[in-house]
Structures are given as structure tokens and as C-alpha cells.
């Protein structure tokens, strides 16, 4: 599908014509699925997010601006949806890992408490720059590009620093 054909399909979607969405779906479903699968590494989750992609496309069709490369636009949307899915499910997974006795407000057994470092203590083992990047990435939910722009550092340096910090945190066995 070329840019002109894609623009026509987007116009049809904006006019609530489902045939426009069908044409985009038939052309780009494999691309969207592959982008999402590369992030999620799970067939069922990738299928869910790819389906969500086309529902979202229907809702945001009017935001498409011709001339900026429609494939890149589609890939960006698919990528962001997959990242959002990971973030959402990571939070759910973390809460599932909290022992039942802690969720009920009971105290942590003393021997286990002594074996674990608190998050605050673990973060203190990091360099200031590493701690800042980890906080922006995890708590601020910023992308590496956004962090790089904010800190005025190359994106590759930010990503490398983040991976180094995460490796250090794993070593202290949070």
C-alpha cells in the first residue's frame, strides 16, 4: 500500500467506513503483529495487542498527518501499545508476587526481613546518575529518548547506564 492509498483508507475510516479499516488491517496486520511480538515474546499477548491496535487506529484516524511516512506512524503506535501492555502487566505481576501475609498487613518475618535490602538501600548502591535514570525510567515511565533529552545525554548512554544499574540492583538481590 502506498502513501496515497493509505491516506484514502484513513479518510474512509474518518468517515466511519469500515472498508478503510479492513484494507489497512489486511495490509498491515502482519507488520503490526511482528512489531508487538518482538516486544512481548508471547503469541497470545501479541494477538491481543495487535487487535487493540486496530481498534485504537479507528479511534485516532483523524490524527494521521500525511507526508510523515505512514509505516513509521503505524509502527510507532504498535510499539507504544506493546510497551504500555508490558508496563501494565509488570505492575500486576509485581503485586501478585507480594506474599499474602504482607498484603493483609501482617509483618514480615524477621529472618526474611534481615535477608532483603530495602529498595531505598539498594538504590543507594547506585551512582547518582544511575539512580536518576532508573527513577525516570521506572517511576517516571519515560522512554530512553525522553530521558536523554531531559538529561542532555546521548540516548545510547542513557540506555547503557540503565542496563548497568539494573544489573547492579539484581546483584544486591532485591
GULUM-452551 format. One record per atom (N, C-alpha, C, O): residue in three letters; x, y, z. Coordinates in steps of 0.1 Angstrom, whole numbers, plus 5000, padded with zeros to 4 digits. Example, Ala and Ser with C-alpha at 12.3 -4.5 7.8 and 13.67 -1.06 7.14 Angstrom:
! residues 2
ALA513249435078;ALA512349555078;ALA513249675078;ALA514249675085;SER512849785071;SER513749895071;SER512950005079;SER513450115080;
//
This chain:
! residues 174
UNK500949885000;UNK500050005000;UNK500950125000;UNK501850145008;UNK500750214991;UNK501550334990;UNK500850444999;UNK499750425004;UNK501550565000;UNK501050665009;UNK499750715005;UNK498850745013;UNK499550734992;UNK498250784987;UNK497050694991;UNK496050734995;UNK497250564989;UNK496250464992;UNK495950465007;UNK494850455011;UNK497050475015;UNK496850475029;UNK496050605034;UNK495150595042;UNK496450715028;UNK495650835031;UNK494250825028;UNK493350865035;UNK493950755016;UNK492550735013;UNK491850645023;UNK490650675027;UNK492550545028;UNK491950455038;UNK491750535051;UNK490650515057;UNK492650615055;UNK492450695067;UNK491250785066;UNK490550805075;UNK491150845054;UNK489950935052;UNK488650855053;UNK487650905058;UNK488650735048;UNK487450645049;UNK487150615063;UNK486050615068;UNK488250585071;UNK488050555085;UNK487450675092;UNK486550665100;UNK487950795089;UNK487450915095;UNK485950935092;UNK485251005099;UNK485550885080;UNK484050895076;UNK483250775081;UNK482150745076;UNK483850695091;UNK483250575096;UNK482950465086;UNK481950395087;UNK483850455076;UNK483750355066;UNK484650235070;UNK485850255070;UNK484150125074;UNK484850015079;UNK485749955068;UNK486749885071;UNK485449975056;UNK486249915045;UNK487649975045;UNK488649915041;UNK487750105049;UNK489050165050;UNK489950095061;UNK491150065059;UNK489350065072;UNK490049985083;UNK490349845078;UNK491449795081;UNK489449785071;UNK489649645066;UNK490849645057;UNK491749555058;UNK490949745048;UNK492149745039;UNK493449765046;UNK494449705043;UNK493449855056;UNK494649875064;UNK494949745072;UNK496149705073;UNK493949685078;UNK494149565085;UNK494749455077;UNK495749395081;UNK494249435065;UNK494749325056;UNK496149355052;UNK496949255050;UNK496549475050;UNK497849515045;UNK498849515056;UNK500049465054;UNK498449555068;UNK499449585079;UNK499349495091;UNK500149515100;UNK498449405092;UNK498349315103;UNK499649235106;UNK500049235117;UNK500249175096;UNK501549105099;UNK502649205104;UNK503349155113;UNK502649325099;UNK503749415104;UNK503449455118;UNK504349445126;UNK502249485121;UNK501849525135;UNK502149415144;UNK502749435155;UNK501749295141;UNK501949175149;UNK503449155152;UNK503749125163;UNK504249165141;UNK505649135143;UNK506349245152;UNK507149205160;UNK505849365151;UNK506449475160;UNK506049445174;UNK506949455183;UNK504849405177;UNK504349385190;UNK504949255196;UNK505349255207;UNK505049155188;UNK505649025192;UNK507149045196;UNK507548975206;UNK507849125189;UNK509249145192;UNK509449205206;UNK510449185213;UNK508449275211;UNK508449335225;UNK507949235235;UNK508449225246;UNK506849165232;UNK506149085242;UNK506648945242;UNK506548885253;UNK507148885231;UNK507648755231;UNK506548645235;UNK506948545241;UNK505348675233;UNK504248585236;UNK503148605226;UNK502648705223;UNK502748485220;UNK501848485209;UNK500448545213;UNK499948635206;UNK499948495224;UNK498548535228;UNK498548685231;UNK497648755227;UNK499548735238;UNK499648875242;UNK499748965230;UNK499149065228;UNK500648915220;UNK500848995208;UNK499548995200;UNK499249105194;UNK498848895199;UNK497548895192;UNK496548995199;UNK495849065192;UNK496548995212;UNK495649085219;UNK496049235216;UNK495149315213;UNK497249265217;UNK497749395215;UNK497549435200;UNK497149555197;UNK497849345191;UNK497649375177;UNK496149405174;UNK495849495166;UNK495249335180;UNK493749365179;UNK493449495184;UNK492749575178;UNK494049525196;UNK493849655202;UNK494349765193;UNK493749875193;UNK495449745186;UNK495949845177;UNK494949885167;UNK494850005165;UNK494249795161;UNK493349835151;UNK492049905156;UNK491449985149;UNK491749875168;UNK490649945175;UNK491050085178;UNK490350185176;UNK492350095182;UNK492850235185;UNK493050315172;UNK492750435172;UNK493450245162;UNK493650315149;UNK492250375144;UNK492250485139;UNK491250305146;UNK489850355143;UNK489650485151;UNK489050585145;UNK490050485164;UNK489750605172;UNK490650725169;UNK490250835171;UNK491850695164;UNK492850805162;UNK493050835148;UNK494050915145;UNK492250785139;UNK492550805125;UNK492650955121;UNK493450985112;UNK491851035128;UNK491951175124;UNK493251255128;UNK493451365125;UNK494051185136;UNK495351245140;UNK496451215130;UNK497551275131;UNK496151135120;UNK497251105110;UNK497451225101;UNK496551295097;UNK498751255099;UNK499151365091;UNK499951315079;UNK501051255081;UNK499451335067;UNK500151285055;UNK501551345054;UNK501751455058;UNK502351265047;UNK503751315044;UNK504751285054;UNK505951315052;UNK504451215065;UNK505451185075;UNK505751035075;UNK506550985084;UNK505250965065;UNK505550815064;UNK504650735072;UNK504750725085;UNK503650675066;UNK502550605073;UNK503050485080;UNK502550445090;UNK504050415074;UNK504550295080;UNK505250325094;UNK505050255104;UNK506050425094;UNK506650465107;UNK505650505117;UNK505750475129;UNK504550575113;UNK503450615122;UNK502850485128;UNK502550485140;UNK502550395119;UNK501850265124;UNK502850185133;UNK502350135144;UNK504050185130;UNK505050105138;UNK505150175152;UNK505250105162;UNK505150305152;UNK505250385165;UNK504050355174;UNK504250335186;UNK502850355168;UNK501650325176;UNK501750185181;UNK501450165193;UNK502050085173;UNK502149945177;UNK503249935188;UNK502949865198;UNK504349995186;UNK505449985197;UNK504950045210;UNK505149985220;UNK504350155209;UNK503850225222;UNK502750145229;UNK502750135241;UNK501850075221;UNK500849995227;UNK501449875234;UNK501049835245;UNK502449815228;UNK503149695234;UNK503849735246;UNK503849665256;UNK504549855246;UNK505249905258;UNK504249925269;UNK504449895281;UNK503149995266;UNK502050015276;UNK501549885282;UNK501349875294;UNK501449785274;UNK500949655278;UNK501949595288;UNK501649545298;UNK503249605285;UNK504349555294;UNK504249625307;UNK504349565317;UNK504149755307;UNK504149835319;UNK502949795328;UNK503049775340;UNK501749785321;UNK500549755329;UNK500749615335;UNK500349595347;UNK501149515328;UNK501249385333;UNK502449365342;UNK502449275351;UNK503449445341;UNK504549435351;UNK504049475364;UNK504449415374;UNK503249585365;UNK502749625378;UNK501849515384;UNK501949495396;UNK501049455376;UNK500149345380;UNK500949235385;UNK500649175396;UNK502049195378;UNK502849085382;UNK503549115395;UNK503749025404;UNK504049235397;UNK504749275409;UNK503749265421;UNK504249215432;UNK502549305420;UNK501649295431;UNK501249145434;UNK501049115445;UNK501349065424;UNK501048925426;UNK502148855433;UNK501948755439;UNK503348915433;UNK504548855439;UNK504648885454;UNK505448825461;UNK503848985459;UNK503849015473;UNK503148905481;UNK502048865478;UNK503848855491;UNK503348745499;UNK501948785505;UNK501748895508;UNK501048685506;UNK499748705511;UNK499748775525;UNK498948865528;UNK500648725534;UNK500748785547;UNK501048935547;UNK500649005556;UNK501848975537;UNK502149125536;UNK500949205530;UNK500749315534;UNK500249145521;UNK499049215515;UNK498049235526;UNK497249325525;UNK497949145536;UNK496949155546;UNK497449245557;UNK496749265567;UNK498649305556;UNK499049405566;UNK499849335577;UNK500249405587;UNK500149205577;UNK500949145587;UNK502349185585;UNK502849225575;UNK503149165596;UNK504549195595;UNK505349085587;UNK504948975586;UNK506549135582;UNK507449045575;UNK508248965586;UNK508749025595;UNK508348835584;UNK509148755594;UNK510548815595;UNK511148855585;UNK511048825607;UNK512348895610;UNK513448835602;UNK514348915597;UNK513548705601;UNK514748645594;UNK514648685579;UNK515748705573;UNK513548695573;UNK513448735559;UNK513748885557;UNK514348925548;UNK513248955567;UNK513549105567;UNK515049135567;UNK515449225560;UNK515749055574;UNK517249085575;UNK517949035562;UNK518949085559;UNK517348945555;UNK517948895543;UNK517748985531;UNK518548975521;UNK516849075531;UNK516449155520;UNK516949305522;UNK516749355533;UNK517449365512;UNK517749505513;UNK516449585509;UNK515649535501;UNK516249695515;UNK515149775511;UNK515449835498;UNK516649855494;UNK514449875491;UNK514649945478;UNK515550065479;UNK516450095471;UNK515250145490;UNK516050265493;UNK517550235494;UNK518350305489;UNK517850125502;UNK519150085504;UNK519850045491;UNK520950075489;UNK519049965483;UNK519649915471;UNK519950035461;UNK520950035455;UNK519050125461;UNK519250245452;UNK520450325456;UNK521150385448;UNK520750325469;UNK521950395474;UNK523250335469;UNK524250395470;UNK523150205465;UNK524450145460;UNK524750195445;UNK525850175440;UNK523850265439;UNK524050315426;UNK524650455426;UNK524550525436;UNK525350485415;UNK525850625413;UNK524650715411;UNK523550665407;UNK524850835414;UNK523750935413;UNK523050935399;UNK521850935398;UNK523950935389;UNK523350935375;UNK522550805373;UNK521550815366;UNK523050695377;UNK522350565375;UNK520950575383;UNK519950535377;UNK520950625395;UNK519750625403;UNK518750725396;UNK517550695396;UNK519250835391;UNK518350925384;UNK517750865372;UNK516550885370;UNK518450795364;UNK517950735352;UNK516950625355;UNK515950615349;UNK517250545365;UNK516350435369;UNK515050495374;UNK513950445371;UNK515150595382;UNK513850665387;UNK513050725375;UNK511850705375;UNK513750785366;UNK513050845355;UNK512350735346;UNK511250755341;UNK513050625344;UNK512650515336;UNK511450445342;UNK510450425336;UNK511650405355;UNK510650315361;UNK509550405368;UNK508350375365;UNK509850495376;UNK508850575383;UNK508250675374;UNK507050705374;UNK509050745366;UNK508550845357;UNK507950795344;UNK507350865336;UNK508250665341;UNK507750595329;UNK508150675316;UNK507350675307;UNK509350725316;UNK509850795305;UNK510650695296;UNK511150595300;UNK510650735283;UNK511450655273;UNK512850695274;UNK513250795280;UNK513750615269;UNK515150645269;UNK515350775261;UNK516250865265;UNK514650795250;UNK514750925243;UNK514351045251;UNK515051145251;UNK513251035259;UNK512851145267;UNK513851165279;UNK514151285282;UNK514451065284;UNK515451075295;UNK516651145289;UNK517251235295;UNK517051095277;UNK518251155271;UNK518051305268;UNK518951385271;UNK516951345264;UNK516651485261;UNK516651565274;UNK517251675275;UNK516051505284;UNK515951575297;UNK517351595304;UNK517651705309;UNK518151485303;UNK519451495309;UNK520551545300;UNK521751565304;UNK520151575287;UNK521151625277;UNK522251525275;UNK523451565276;UNK521951395274;UNK522951295272;UNK522551215259;UNK521351215256;UNK523451145253;UNK523151065242;UNK522250945246;UNK522350895257;UNK521250915238;UNK520250805241;UNK520950675244;UNK520550605253;UNK522050645237;UNK522750515239;UNK523350515253;UNK523450405259;UNK523950625257;UNK524550635270;UNK523550615281;UNK523750545291;UNK522350675279;UNK521250655289;UNK520850515290;UNK520650455301;UNK520650445279;UNK520250305278;UNK521350215285;UNK520950125293;UNK522550245282;UNK523650165288;UNK523750185303;UNK523850085310;UNK523550305307;UNK523650335322;UNK522450265329;UNK522650215340;UNK521250265323;UNK520150205328;UNK520350055330;UNK520049995340;UNK520849985319;UNK521149845320;UNK522149815331;UNK522049715338;UNK523149895332;UNK524249875342;UNK523649885356;UNK523949805365;UNK522749985358;UNK522150005371;UNK521249885374;UNK521249835386;UNK520449835365;UNK519549725367;UNK520449605371;UNK520049525380;UNK521549585364;UNK522349465367;UNK522949475381;UNK522949375389;UNK523349595385;UNK523749615399;UNK522649585409;UNK522949525420;UNK521449635406;UNK520349615416;UNK520049465417;UNK519749415428;UNK520249385406;UNK519949245407;UNK521049175415;UNK520849075422;UNK522249235414;UNK523349175422;UNK523149185437;UNK523649105445;UNK522549295441;UNK522249315456;UNK521049235460;UNK520649245472;UNK520349165451;UNK519249075453;UNK518149145461;UNK517849115472;UNK517449235454;UNK516349305460;UNK515249205463;UNK514249245468;
//
